Amino acid sequence: MTDFLIIGGGIAGLSAGAALSTLGQVTVLEGEDALGHHSSGRSAAMFEPTYGLPSTVALNQASADFFHGSENLLTPRGLMMVGLAGEEDAFSAGLKSMSMRSIEVEEAREFIPVLNPDVIKMAGYHKEAWDIDTDLLMQSFARQIRQTGGQILTRHKVSEIKRQKNGWAVHVGKEEFSARRLVNAAGAWADEIARLAGIAPIGIQPFRRSIARVAAPEGHDVSRWPMLFGPGETWYMKPDAGCLLISPADEVPVEPHDAWAEDMTLATGIAMYEERVTMPVTRMVANWAGLRSFAPDRNLVIGTAPDDDSFLWMAAQGGYGFQTAPAASRFLADIAGGKTPELDDATRAALSPARFS
């Protein structure tokens, strides 16, 4: 019998497993062939401390020491917002919420020379944003689990969950795993796992987010360009491996599935980017979609289920899973270990699964 059986091998499950491995033996079950196959493997993740609701920002800030103290996890990127005529109110709100400074359009073009000064009317910037090496982060958490005697099993899709007197019996086909405590880190499938376990679902909704990787503008080195987005996060562009990632920041509610991008959605994002620059996109290199899963109030869901304290939620990360992972997993481990978390009372209440009971 394992102490903690974690369902889900994305960033939520791996970070939870690493934190919980200090309290007991951990087993992670991932249904796909590889870790991070779904949303975690399709993320344009950044560490941007001001991004999200107050409870998310608290987790971001509590994760800062981990990220800045870890070698090679972060690469400087910076963040820029640009606005067109008519976007003044949304732009002002974005400046405030993201703690950005207003800059002149010509200064913005020093960062991104292809910005079109004929249409860009306002710009904001801050440098406190970094690319996250998502693969390195996931592998470091996985290594910690294995080094403490835990195991991570791929191609293990859970088919049945039964409550037992001393814990849980989890079935993968004919194979059975026993655990004292169950951790639901199943991403878009988190409510389905709860139902299998006889636990009240939260109402977690997956939303599709689409991304196109396109060729960089000819003659431009984009490696030092900041991430670029529109007021209200209506679209974004982010340099990536010599190319550009472009997304319309779509949020289409869907059922849990292996998501893919639709051509018209990708075209919408590319058109929004092209409207603001002087050089058109010439070639799409690749495209994909992922599922960003949110609770009804858009706060993360972390902690014990109110109807059974041997069932722990680590779910509804939305688009914040990577940048909150160090603090979110530590928060979960504190709860599991009976330790008072360092987060303030308001943040703890905003994250608690009990808020839906």
C-alpha positions, 0 to 999 in steps of 0.5 A, spaced: 500 500 500 502 506 498 501 513 502 499 517 496 496 515 490 496 521 485 491 520 479 494 525 473 502 526 471 502 533 469 505 539 472 499 538 478 500 531 479 508 531 479 509 537 483 504 534 488 508 528 488 514 531 489 511 535 495 508 529 498 514 525 498 517 528 504 511 525 508 510 518 505 511 513 499 508 516 492 505 513 486 503 517 480 498 514 475 498 517 468 493 514 463 497 517 457 504 514 454 508 520 457 508 525 462 504 532 461 501 529 454 495 534 455 495 541 457 502 541 461 505 539 454 502 544 450 503 550 455 506 557 453 508 557 460 511 563 463 513 566 471 509 572 471 508 574 478 502 579 477 498 574 473 491 571 475 486 572 481 489 574 488 489 567 490 493 565 484 498 571 485 499 569 492 501 562 490 505 566 484 509 570 489 510 564 494 513 560 488 518 566 487 524 563 491 523 556 488 524 559 481 529 564 482 533 559 486 533 554 481 538 554 476 536 554 469 528 554 470 527 561 468 529 565 462 528 573 462 522 574 457 519 581 459 511 582 458 508 588 453 501 590 452 499 594 446 492 597 444 489 600 439 484 606 438 478 604 442 481 600 447 483 605 452 479 603 458 481 595 457 488 598 456 488 602 463 485 596 467 491 592 464 496 596 466 494 597 473 492 589 474 499 587 471 503 592 474 506 595 468 509 602 466 506 606 460 511 607 455 511 610 448 510 607 442 517 608 439 520 605 445 515 599 444 518 598 437 525 598 440 523 592 443 519 589 437 521 593 431 515 590 427 510 593 431 506 598 426 506 605 429 500 607 425 495 603 429 498 602 435 496 608 440 499 605 447 504 600 450 505 598 457 511 594 459 515 590 465 521 586 465 518 581 471 516 576 466 520 569 465 520 563 460 519 557 464 523 551 462 517 546 463 520 540 461 526 541 466 521 543 471 516 536 470 522 532 470 525 535 476 519 533 480 519 526 477 526 525 479 524 527 486 519 522 487 523 517 484 529 518 489 524 518 495 522 511 493 516 513 489 514 510 482 511 513 476 507 509 471 504 511 464 499 508 460 495 507 467 488 509 465 484 509 472 478 505 470 475 504 477 475 507 484 473 504 491 473 506 498 475 501 503 476 501 510 483 503 510 483 507 504 482 506 497 483 501 491 484 504 484 483 499 478 487 500 472 484 494 468 485 488 472 491 491 476 489 494 483 493 499 487 491 500 494 493 507 497 491 511 504 490 517 501 488 519 493 490 525 490 486 528 484 490 531 479 487 529 473 486 536 470 480 536 465 478 529 467 478 531 475 471 531 476 470 525 472 475 522 477 471 525 483 465 521 481 468 515 480 471 515 487 464 517 490 466 524 491 462 530 490 464 534 483 466 541 483 464 543 477 470 544 473 470 546 466 475 545 461 476 550 455 480 549 449 486 554 448 489 554 441 496 556 439 500 556 432 507 556 431 509 561 425 516 563 422 519 569 425 519 575 421 524 575 416 531 578 418 529 579 425 532 575 431 526 574 435 529 571 441 529 577 446 522 580 444 518 580 450 511 576 450 506 581 447 498 581 448 492 585 447 488 589 453 484 584 456 488 578 454 484 577 447 490 575 443 498 574 445 504 572 441 510 569 444 517 568 441 519 560 442 525 557 439 526 562 433 519 562 431 513 565 434 507 562 438 500 566 436 494 565 440 487 568 440 487 566 447 480 562 445 476 559 451 471 554 448 468 550 453 469 543 451 468 536 454 475 533 456 478 530 450 485 530 446 484 537 444 486 540 437 486 546 434 481 549 429 483 552 422 479 558 423 481 559 430 488 559 429 486 564 423 483 569 428 489 569 432 494 570 426 489 576 424 489 580 430 497 579 431 498 581 423 493 587 424 498 590 429 505 589 425 508 591 419 510 584 416 505 579 415 505 571 417 508 567 412 508 560 414 505 556 419 510 551 422 505 547 427 499 548 431 496 545 437 491 546 442 490 544 450 485 544 455 485 550 461 480 547 466 477 552 471 473 551 477 466 556 477 470 562 481 476 561 477 480 560 483 485 553 484 482 547 488 487 545 493 486 541 499 481 535 502 474 534 500 469 536 505 466 529 504 472 525 505 479 528 508 482 522 505 481 525 498 485 531 496 484 535 490 490 538 486 486 541 480 483 547 476 489 550 475 487 554 469 493 557 465 497 558 472 499 551 473 506 551 472 508 558 475 504 556 481 506 549 482 512 550 487 507 553 492 501 550 490 504 543 492 507 545 498 500 548 500 497 541 499 503 537 503 502 542 509 494 540 509 496 533 508 501 533 513 497 537 518 501 543 518 498 550 518 500 553 511 504 559 510 499 562 506 494 567 509 487 566 511 483 569 505 488 565 500 487 559 503 479 560 503 479 561 496 483 555 494 479 550 499 474 545 496 470 546 502 468 553 498 463 549 494 460 545 499 
